[in-house]
């Protein structure tokens, strides 16, 4: 089930993801829950970081795309193998 992005759970995921505090699997799960199931993309995550936070969007994009690429290549994330 898709989740509303205007929740404390979403804000916490965004903060933890942008600061590298989540496992790659948790990054992928959060992206699917808060973005993909709502029809949004990686760029919507970056927009949320740029316009709603003071976090580094470059670092966040790298963390997110690394986790997604690893998952799409292997069905697991690099840190979760």
N, C-alpha and C positions, 0 to 999 in steps of 0.2 A: 504494500500500500504506500502510495506517495505521501510524503510528509510536508507539512507547511514549513516554509523557510523562515517565517517570522516567529521562531520559537527560541527559547533558551538552549534547547538541545542543538539546534542548528548553529547558533552563535558559538557555543562551546566547541563543536566540531570544526567550524571555520577557524577559530583561534588555535586549537590544537594542531590542525592540519598545517596552517600557515607557519607555525613555529616548529614543525617537525617532531611533535610530541605523540604522533599516532603511528601504529604499525601500518605497513602498506595495505594490509587487508582491511583495516579500519578506515583508511583513506578511501579505498574503493567502495566499501559498504556505504559510507557517508555520501559519497558522490552519487551513487545509485539512488539512495534513499531521498536525498534532498534536491537532486538536480535531474538525473536521467529519467526517473519515473514521472517527473513533472514536465518533461520535454525540453529540458535545458542542457547546455553544453559546458565544456571546460571554460569557455569565454564568459559564461554567466558567473562562474565561480570567481574568475579574475575581476569581473565588474563588481561583484559584491565586496571583494577585498579592497579594490581601489576606491569605491564610492562610500563604503560603510565602515572601513577600518583604517588604521594607520600601519598595517602590516606590509611587508615587502611582497608585492605581487609576483616578482620574478622568482623568488624562492618558492612561493606557494605553487606557481605553475610548474616548476621543475619537480617538486614533490608529487604533485597530482599526476602529471604526465608520466613520470617514472613508474608510479604504482600502477596506472592504467595500462601502460605498455607491457610491463612485466606480467600482469594478469592476463592480458589478451594473448601474449605469446605462449604462456605456459599453463594457464588455468589456475595458477597460484601466483603469489607475489614473491619477489626475490628474497625477502626476509622471512617468509613463511614456509619456505621449502625445507 
